[in-house]
Amino acid sequence: MDCFSFMFFLCSFVELVLDKIALTVFLNWRNESTGYWEER
């Protein structure tokens, strides 16, 4: 695997992880700020 492929794979992996972390943090923040999901 050459350098470009490795960098592309690394960037894709990091972006995927960051998206997952951001989504989790956003949902937790929205739950705590509104209490919307606990009422359902």
PDBQT receptor file of N, H, CA, C and O in Angstrom, charges set to zero:
ATOM      1  N   MET A   1       0.867  -1.185   0.000  1.00  0.00    +0.000 N 
ATOM      2  CA  MET A   1       0.000   0.000   0.000  1.00  0.00    +0.000 C 
ATOM      3  C   MET A   1       0.907   1.239   0.000  1.00  0.00    +0.000 C 
ATOM      4  O   MET A   1       1.753   1.417   0.876  1.00  0.00    +0.000 OA
ATOM      5  N   ASP A   2       0.698   2.075  -1.003  1.00  0.00    +0.000 N 
ATOM      6  H   ASP A   2       0.010   1.930  -1.715  1.00  0.00    +0.000 HD
ATOM      7  CA  ASP A   2       1.572   3.238  -1.098  1.00  0.00    +0.000 C 
ATOM      8  C   ASP A   2       1.132   4.349  -0.151  1.00  0.00    +0.000 C 
ATOM      9  O   ASP A   2       0.124   4.220   0.543  1.00  0.00    +0.000 OA
ATOM     10  N   CYS A   3       1.878   5.419  -0.128  1.00  0.00    +0.000 N 
ATOM     11  H   CYS A   3       2.697   5.524  -0.691  1.00  0.00    +0.000 HD
ATOM     12  CA  CYS A   3       1.646   6.477   0.851  1.00  0.00    +0.000 C 
ATOM     13  C   CYS A   3       0.283   7.133   0.638  1.00  0.00    +0.000 C 
ATOM     14  O   CYS A   3      -0.431   7.410   1.602  1.00  0.00    +0.000 OA
ATOM     15  N   PHE A   4      -0.077   7.381  -0.612  1.00  0.00    +0.000 N 
ATOM     16  H   PHE A   4       0.503   7.157  -1.395  1.00  0.00    +0.000 HD
ATOM     17  CA  PHE A   4      -1.338   8.058  -0.883  1.00  0.00    +0.000 C 
ATOM     18  C   PHE A   4      -2.525   7.218  -0.414  1.00  0.00    +0.000 C 
ATOM     19  O   PHE A   4      -3.459   7.738   0.196  1.00  0.00    +0.000 OA
ATOM     20  N   SER A   5      -2.481   5.920  -0.702  1.00  0.00    +0.000 N 
ATOM     21  H   SER A   5      -1.722   5.498  -1.198  1.00  0.00    +0.000 HD
ATOM     22  CA  SER A   5      -3.577   5.039  -0.278  1.00  0.00    +0.000 C 
ATOM     23  C   SER A   5      -3.674   4.992   1.234  1.00  0.00    +0.000 C 
ATOM     24  O   SER A   5      -4.768   4.990   1.799  1.00  0.00    +0.000 OA
ATOM     25  N   PHE A   6      -2.515   4.956   1.887  1.00  0.00    +0.000 N 
ATOM     26  H   PHE A   6      -1.626   4.957   1.428  1.00  0.00    +0.000 HD
ATOM     27  CA  PHE A   6      -2.508   4.898   3.348  1.00  0.00    +0.000 C 
ATOM     28  C   PHE A   6      -3.087   6.182   3.931  1.00  0.00    +0.000 C 
ATOM     29  O   PHE A   6      -3.876   6.134   4.875  1.00  0.00    +0.000 OA
ATOM     30  N   MET A   7      -2.703   7.322   3.380  1.00  0.00    +0.000 N 
ATOM     31  H   MET A   7      -2.062   7.361   2.614  1.00  0.00    +0.000 HD
ATOM     32  CA  MET A   7      -3.218   8.598   3.874  1.00  0.00    +0.000 C 
ATOM     33  C   MET A   7      -4.719   8.687   3.641  1.00  0.00    +0.000 C 
ATOM     34  O   MET A   7      -5.450   9.170   4.506  1.00  0.00    +0.000 OA
ATOM     35  N   PHE A   8      -5.187   8.231   2.490  1.00  0.00    +0.000 N 
ATOM     36  H   PHE A   8      -4.594   7.839   1.787  1.00  0.00    +0.000 HD
ATOM     37  CA  PHE A   8      -6.619   8.266   2.189  1.00  0.00    +0.000 C 
ATOM     38  C   PHE A   8      -7.385   7.385   3.170  1.00  0.00    +0.000 C 
ATOM     39  O   PHE A   8      -8.441   7.775   3.668  1.00  0.00    +0.000 OA
ATOM     40  N   PHE A   9      -6.849   6.196   3.446  1.00  0.00    +0.000 N 
ATOM     41  H   PHE A   9      -5.991   5.879   3.041  1.00  0.00    +0.000 HD
ATOM     42  CA  PHE A   9      -7.490   5.280   4.388  1.00  0.00    +0.000 C 
ATOM     43  C   PHE A   9      -7.511   5.895   5.781  1.00  0.00    +0.000 C 
ATOM     44  O   PHE A   9      -8.519   5.826   6.485  1.00  0.00    +0.000 OA
ATOM     45  N   LEU A  10      -6.394   6.495   6.173  1.00  0.00    +0.000 N 
ATOM     46  H   LEU A  10      -5.575   6.551   5.601  1.00  0.00    +0.000 HD
ATOM     47  CA  LEU A  10      -6.292   7.084   7.507  1.00  0.00    +0.000 C 
ATOM     48  C   LEU A  10      -7.276   8.236   7.654  1.00  0.00    +0.000 C 
ATOM     49  O   LEU A  10      -7.965   8.341   8.669  1.00  0.00    +0.000 OA
ATOM     50  N   CYS A  11      -7.344   9.097   6.648  1.00  0.00    +0.000 N 
ATOM     51  H   CYS A  11      -6.784   9.012   5.824  1.00  0.00    +0.000 HD
ATOM     52  CA  CYS A  11      -8.269  10.237   6.710  1.00  0.00    +0.000 C 
ATOM     53  C   CYS A  11      -9.720   9.758   6.757  1.00  0.00    +0.000 C 
ATOM     54  O   CYS A  11     -10.532  10.305   7.504  1.00  0.00    +0.000 OA
ATOM     55  N   SER A  12     -10.044   8.747   5.966  1.00  0.00    +0.000 N 
ATOM     56  H   SER A  12      -9.385   8.303   5.359  1.00  0.00    +0.000 HD
ATOM     57  CA  SER A  12     -11.411   8.225   5.963  1.00  0.00    +0.000 C 
ATOM     58  C   SER A  12     -11.763   7.641   7.325  1.00  0.00    +0.000 C 
ATOM     59  O   SER A  12     -12.866   7.846   7.830  1.00  0.00    +0.000 OA
ATOM     60  N   PHE A  13     -10.816   6.911   7.918  1.00  0.00    +0.000 N 
ATOM     61  H   PHE A  13      -9.919   6.744   7.508  1.00  0.00    +0.000 HD
ATOM     62  CA  PHE A  13     -11.056   6.290   9.220  1.00  0.00    +0.000 C 
ATOM     63  C   PHE A  13     -11.249   7.354  10.296  1.00  0.00    +0.000 C 
ATOM     64  O   PHE A  13     -12.161   7.261  11.117  1.00  0.00    +0.000 OA
ATOM     65  N   VAL A  14     -10.382   8.368  10.286  1.00  0.00    +0.000 N 
ATOM     66  H   VAL A  14      -9.640   8.444   9.619  1.00  0.00    +0.000 HD
ATOM     67  CA  VAL A  14     -10.478   9.438  11.284  1.00  0.00    +0.000 C 
ATOM     68  C   VAL A  14     -11.793  10.182  11.125  1.00  0.00    +0.000 C 
ATOM     69  O   VAL A  14     -12.447  10.509  12.115  1.00  0.00    +0.000 OA
ATOM     70  N   GLU A  15     -12.186  10.453   9.875  1.00  0.00    +0.000 N 
ATOM     71  H   GLU A  15     -11.655  10.187   9.071  1.00  0.00    +0.000 HD
ATOM     72  CA  GLU A  15     -13.434  11.166   9.637  1.00  0.00    +0.000 C 
ATOM     73  C   GLU A  15     -14.616  10.358  10.143  1.00  0.00    +0.000 C 
ATOM     74  O   GLU A  15     -15.551  10.913  10.721  1.00  0.00    +0.000 OA
ATOM     75  N   LEU A  16     -14.577   9.045   9.927  1.00  0.00    +0.000 N 
ATOM     76  H   LEU A  16     -13.818   8.595   9.458  1.00  0.00    +0.000 HD
ATOM     77  CA  LEU A  16     -15.664   8.179  10.389  1.00  0.00    +0.000 C 
ATOM     78  C   LEU A  16     -15.757   8.206  11.917  1.00  0.00    +0.000 C 
ATOM     79  O   LEU A  16     -16.847   8.323  12.478  1.00  0.00    +0.000 OA
ATOM     80  N   VAL A  17     -14.612   8.096  12.576  1.00  0.00    +0.000 N 
ATOM     81  H   VAL A  17     -13.727   8.001  12.120  1.00  0.00    +0.000 HD
ATOM     82  CA  VAL A  17     -14.601   8.102  14.044  1.00  0.00    +0.000 C 
ATOM     83  C   VAL A  17     -15.083   9.447  14.577  1.00  0.00    +0.000 C 
ATOM     84  O   VAL A  17     -15.875   9.499  15.518  1.00  0.00    +0.000 OA
ATOM     85  N   LEU A  18     -14.604  10.535  13.974  1.00  0.00    +0.000 N 
ATOM     86  H   LEU A  18     -13.960  10.493  13.210  1.00  0.00    +0.000 HD
ATOM     87  CA  LEU A  18     -15.008  11.856  14.445  1.00  0.00    +0.000 C 
ATOM     88  C   LEU A  18     -16.503  12.071  14.248  1.00  0.00    +0.000 C 
ATOM     89  O   LEU A  18     -17.161  12.668  15.100  1.00  0.00    +0.000 OA
ATOM     90  N   ASP A  19     -17.048  11.584  13.122  1.00  0.00    +0.000 N 
ATOM     91  H   ASP A  19     -16.513  11.100  12.430  1.00  0.00    +0.000 HD
ATOM     92  CA  ASP A  19     -18.486  11.711  12.893  1.00  0.00    +0.000 C 
ATOM     93  C   ASP A  19     -19.261  10.961  13.968  1.00  0.00    +0.000 C 
ATOM     94  O   ASP A  19     -20.274  11.455  14.464  1.00  0.00    +0.000 OA
ATOM     95  N   LYS A  20     -18.788   9.763  14.333  1.00  0.00    +0.000 N 
ATOM     96  H   LYS A  20     -17.966   9.361  13.930  1.00  0.00    +0.000 HD
ATOM     97  CA  LYS A  20     -19.475   8.971  15.341  1.00  0.00    +0.000 C 
ATOM     98  C   LYS A  20     -19.413   9.662  16.706  1.00  0.00    +0.000 C 
ATOM     99  O   LYS A  20     -20.406   9.713  17.432  1.00  0.00    +0.000 OA
ATOM    100  N   ILE A  21     -18.234  10.192  17.042  1.00  0.00    +0.000 N 
ATOM    101  H   ILE A  21     -17.427  10.151  16.452  1.00  0.00    +0.000 HD
ATOM    102  CA  ILE A  21     -18.084  10.896  18.317  1.00  0.00    +0.000 C 
ATOM    103  C   ILE A  21     -18.951  12.147  18.339  1.00  0.00    +0.000 C 
ATOM    104  O   ILE A  21     -19.618  12.432  19.334  1.00  0.00    +0.000 OA
ATOM    105  N   ALA A  22     -18.937  12.888  17.239  1.00  0.00    +0.000 N 
ATOM    106  H   ALA A  22     -18.395  12.656  16.432  1.00  0.00    +0.000 HD
ATOM    107  CA  ALA A  22     -19.719  14.126  17.179  1.00  0.00    +0.000 C 
ATOM    108  C   ALA A  22     -21.204  13.820  17.309  1.00  0.00    +0.000 C 
ATOM    109  O   ALA A  22     -21.924  14.544  17.996  1.00  0.00    +0.000 OA
ATOM    110  N   LEU A  23     -21.671  12.761  16.662  1.00  0.00    +0.000 N 
ATOM    111  H   LEU A  23     -21.086  12.172  16.104  1.00  0.00    +0.000 HD
ATOM    112  CA  LEU A  23     -23.086  12.390  16.734  1.00  0.00    +0.000 C 
ATOM    113  C   LEU A  23     -23.458  11.998  18.156  1.00  0.00    +0.000 C 
ATOM    114  O   LEU A  23     -24.507  12.399  18.660  1.00  0.00    +0.000 OA
ATOM    115  N   THR A  24     -22.602  11.215  18.803  1.00  0.00    +0.000 N 
ATOM    116  H   THR A  24     -21.749  10.890  18.393  1.00  0.00    +0.000 HD
ATOM    117  CA  THR A  24     -22.877  10.792  20.178  1.00  0.00    +0.000 C 
ATOM    118  C   THR A  24     -22.930  11.988  21.116  1.00  0.00    +0.000 C 
ATOM    119  O   THR A  24     -23.837  12.095  21.941  1.00  0.00    +0.000 OA
ATOM    120  N   VAL A  25     -21.956  12.888  20.989  1.00  0.00    +0.000 N 
ATOM    121  H   VAL A  25     -21.220  12.801  20.319  1.00  0.00    +0.000 HD
ATOM    122  CA  VAL A  25     -21.922  14.075  21.844  1.00  0.00    +0.000 C 
ATOM    123  C   VAL A  25     -23.142  14.948  21.596  1.00  0.00    +0.000 C 
ATOM    124  O   VAL A  25     -23.742  15.464  22.540  1.00  0.00    +0.000 OA
ATOM    125  N   PHE A  26     -23.515  15.118  20.317  1.00  0.00    +0.000 N 
ATOM    126  H   PHE A  26     -23.028  14.700  19.551  1.00  0.00    +0.000 HD
ATOM    127  CA  PHE A  26     -24.663  15.952  19.978  1.00  0.00    +0.000 C 
ATOM    128  C   PHE A  26     -25.954  15.381  20.564  1.00  0.00    +0.000 C 
ATOM    129  O   PHE A  26     -26.772  16.116  21.117  1.00  0.00    +0.000 OA
ATOM    130  N   LEU A  27     -26.129  14.063  20.436  1.00  0.00    +0.000 N 
ATOM    131  H   LEU A  27     -25.465  13.466  19.987  1.00  0.00    +0.000 HD
ATOM    132  CA  LEU A  27     -27.345  13.449  20.966  1.00  0.00    +0.000 C 
ATOM    133  C   LEU A  27     -27.381  13.545  22.481  1.00  0.00    +0.000 C 
ATOM    134  O   LEU A  27     -28.432  13.820  23.059  1.00  0.00    +0.000 OA
ATOM    135  N   ASN A  28     -26.241  13.321  23.133  1.00  0.00    +0.000 N 
ATOM    136  H   ASN A  28     -25.387  13.098  22.663  1.00  0.00    +0.000 HD
ATOM    137  CA  ASN A  28     -26.198  13.427  24.596  1.00  0.00    +0.000 C 
ATOM    138  C   ASN A  28     -26.508  14.852  25.033  1.00  0.00    +0.000 C 
ATOM    139  O   ASN A  28     -27.236  15.067  26.003  1.00  0.00    +0.000 OA
ATOM    140  N   TRP A  29     -25.949  15.831  24.309  1.00  0.00    +0.000 N 
ATOM    141  H   TRP A  29     -25.358  15.657  23.521  1.00  0.00    +0.000 HD
ATOM    142  CA  TRP A  29     -26.176  17.235  24.654  1.00  0.00    +0.000 C 
ATOM    143  C   TRP A  29     -27.648  17.590  24.468  1.00  0.00    +0.000 C 
ATOM    144  O   TRP A  29     -28.237  18.284  25.297  1.00  0.00    +0.000 OA
ATOM    145  N   ARG A  30     -28.232  17.112  23.380  1.00  0.00    +0.000 N 
ATOM    146  H   ARG A  30     -27.753  16.549  22.707  1.00  0.00    +0.000 HD
ATOM    147  CA  ARG A  30     -29.639  17.424  23.124  1.00  0.00    +0.000 C 
ATOM    148  C   ARG A  30     -30.530  16.746  24.161  1.00  0.00    +0.000 C 
ATOM    149  O   ARG A  30     -31.524  17.326  24.597  1.00  0.00    +0.000 OA
ATOM    150  N   ASN A  31     -30.181  15.523  24.558  1.00  0.00    +0.000 N 
ATOM    151  H   ASN A  31     -29.374  15.051  24.204  1.00  0.00    +0.000 HD
ATOM    152  CA  ASN A  31     -30.970  14.839  25.592  1.00  0.00    +0.000 C 
ATOM    153  C   ASN A  31     -30.936  15.612  26.901  1.00  0.00    +0.000 C 
ATOM    154  O   ASN A  31     -31.968  15.789  27.547  1.00  0.00    +0.000 OA
ATOM    155  N   GLU A  32     -29.749  16.073  27.295  1.00  0.00    +0.000 N 
ATOM    156  H   GLU A  32     -28.910  15.930  26.770  1.00  0.00    +0.000 HD
ATOM    157  CA  GLU A  32     -29.618  16.761  28.575  1.00  0.00    +0.000 C 
ATOM    158  C   GLU A  32     -30.257  18.141  28.529  1.00  0.00    +0.000 C 
ATOM    159  O   GLU A  32     -30.776  18.619  29.537  1.00  0.00    +0.000 OA
ATOM    160  N   SER A  33     -30.223  18.783  27.365  1.00  0.00    +0.000 N 
ATOM    161  H   SER A  33     -29.801  18.394  26.546  1.00  0.00    +0.000 HD
ATOM    162  CA  SER A  33     -30.713  20.158  27.294  1.00  0.00    +0.000 C 
ATOM    163  C   SER A  33     -32.233  20.204  27.170  1.00  0.00    +0.000 C 
ATOM    164  O   SER A  33     -32.853  21.168  27.619  1.00  0.00    +0.000 OA
ATOM    165  N   THR A  34     -32.842  19.190  26.573  1.00  0.00    +0.000 N 
ATOM    166  H   THR A  34     -32.338  18.407  26.208  1.00  0.00    +0.000 HD
ATOM    167  CA  THR A  34     -34.286  19.241  26.340  1.00  0.00    +0.000 C 
ATOM    168  C   THR A  34     -35.056  18.200  27.138  1.00  0.00    +0.000 C 
ATOM    169  O   THR A  34     -36.210  18.435  27.498  1.00  0.00    +0.000 OA
ATOM    170  N   GLY A  35     -34.441  17.049  27.422  1.00  0.00    +0.000 N 
ATOM    171  H   GLY A  35     -33.504  16.858  27.129  1.00  0.00    +0.000 HD
ATOM    172  CA  GLY A  35     -35.143  15.963  28.088  1.00  0.00    +0.000 C 
ATOM    173  C   GLY A  35     -36.219  15.368  27.192  1.00  0.00    +0.000 C 
ATOM    174  O   GLY A  35     -37.159  14.737  27.675  1.00  0.00    +0.000 OA
ATOM    175  N   TYR A  36     -36.078  15.571  25.879  1.00  0.00    +0.000 N 
ATOM    176  H   TYR A  36     -35.314  16.084  25.486  1.00  0.00    +0.000 HD
ATOM    177  CA  TYR A  36     -37.123  15.148  24.936  1.00  0.00    +0.000 C 
ATOM    178  C   TYR A  36     -37.232  13.633  24.850  1.00  0.00    +0.000 C 
ATOM    179  O   TYR A  36     -38.332  13.082  24.836  1.00  0.00    +0.000 OA
ATOM    180  N   TRP A  37     -36.067  12.954  24.791  1.00  0.00    +0.000 N 
ATOM    181  H   TRP A  37     -35.173  13.403  24.802  1.00  0.00    +0.000 HD
ATOM    182  CA  TRP A  37     -36.113  11.513  24.541  1.00  0.00    +0.000 C 
ATOM    183  C   TRP A  37     -36.560  10.738  25.778  1.00  0.00    +0.000 C 
ATOM    184  O   TRP A  37     -37.063   9.622  25.649  1.00  0.00    +0.000 OA
ATOM    185  N   GLU A  38     -36.386  11.304  26.974  1.00  0.00    +0.000 N 
ATOM    186  H   GLU A  38     -35.977  12.211  27.079  1.00  0.00    +0.000 HD
ATOM    187  CA  GLU A  38     -36.795  10.569  28.165  1.00  0.00    +0.000 C 
ATOM    188  C   GLU A  38     -38.319  10.535  28.297  1.00  0.00    +0.000 C 
ATOM    189  O   GLU A  38     -38.872   9.642  28.939  1.00  0.00    +0.000 OA
ATOM    190  N   GLU A  39     -38.990  11.510  27.689  1.00  0.00    +0.000 N 
ATOM    191  H   GLU A  39     -38.541  12.235  27.168  1.00  0.00    +0.000 HD
ATOM    192  CA  GLU A  39     -40.443  11.562  27.829  1.00  0.00    +0.000 C 
ATOM    193  C   GLU A  39     -41.152  10.563  26.938  1.00  0.00    +0.000 C 
ATOM    194  O   GLU A  39     -42.292  10.184  27.207  1.00  0.00    +0.000 OA
ATOM    195  N   ARG A  40     -40.477  10.131  25.867  1.00  0.00    +0.000 N 
ATOM    196  H   ARG A  40     -39.551  10.439  25.648  1.00  0.00    +0.000 HD
ATOM    197  CA  ARG A  40     -41.119   9.200  24.938  1.00  0.00    +0.000 C 
ATOM    198  C   ARG A  40     -41.221   7.815  25.552  1.00  0.00    +0.000 C 
ATOM    199  O   ARG A  40     -41.735   6.895  24.916  1.00  0.00    +0.000 OA
TER     200      ARG A  40
